[in-house]
Amino acid sequence: MKLLEGKTAIITGASRGIGKAVAIEFAKQGANVAFTDLFYNEAAQETEKEIASYGVKAKGYASDASNFADTDKVVAEIVKEFGAIDILVNNAGITKDTLLMRMTEDQWDMVINVNLKSVFNFTKAVQRTMLKQRSGSIINMSSVVGVSGNAGQSNYSASKAGIIGFTKSVAKELGSRGIRSNAIAPGFIITEMTGQLPEDVVKEWAGKIPLKRGGTPEEIAKTCVYLGCDLSSYVTGQTLHVCGGMNV
Ligand code: NAD
């Protein structure tokens, strides 16, 4: 039996990387998938095709997750097109890494808006539909550095720590209505985001990880399947570290 048969999911920032892997894993498990990214470009069209190849409904939408009005509009379109929202994966995220001494106001605001405000925007926009359904699973992509902090990532760590506080509050507010809210804290995952790092930095990171390697987007996607489906029906308000033991 497929774990997400008949469910509808929204995944933000899913043209590539972890978001794309989540979209494909969800499709393999029978979910219909609506996904967003900044542009409906070639990468988004390719992702849409790949999702649809598993025989589910798939549609990509251009939308800036950090923009409140844009988010409200796209969620209304998705509800009209798909009829329900069972799972929301708040995945869109960026980095603007630099030491605090050099960090500009713009670098701070951009990271907070794309990584944290987007989670508020989408959760607020799907809330009414999930409340009506009296069910839903919200999955927020945090990071190990949201728990541990990291030099050169004060903006990013703050955004990811904020996500954890938000996740717990939503779990407490909406639990009585059958809506669950959890966060995932990935460690070092090999995607285009981390692909920009020099090889020696990657080697150093891997050396510190008990499992001695970076994770794959698919390994994060499988955790999303767990949190999205009924296997995790009594799990809410939690942060699952998927990091090869990096944060223990
Ligand atoms: P990525 O850069 O490969 O993909 C991020 C996607 O989000 C891109 O498609 C991008 O276009 C999209 N995006 C950016 N800004 C957006 C916006 N305003 N609105 C809509 N979409 C937007 O990154 P990734 O490595 O796949 O990371 C995905 C998530 O996982 C992020 O939230 C990231 O912080 C988190 N994460 C990644 C790692 C890692 O090691 N890769 C570790 C911990 C957490």
Boltz pocket constraint, residues with backbone or C-beta under 6 A from the ligand:
constraints:
  - pocket:
      binder: B
      contacts: [[A, 12], [A, 13], [A, 14], [A, 15], [A, 16], [A, 17], [A, 18], [A, 19], [A, 36], [A, 37], [A, 38], [A, 63], [A, 64], [A, 65], [A, 66], [A, 90], [A, 91], [A, 92], [A, 93], [A, 94], [A, 114], [A, 141], [A, 142], [A, 143], [A, 144], [A, 185], [A, 186], [A, 187], [A, 188], [A, 189], [A, 190], [A, 191], [A, 192], [A, 193], [A, 194]]
      max_distance: 6.0
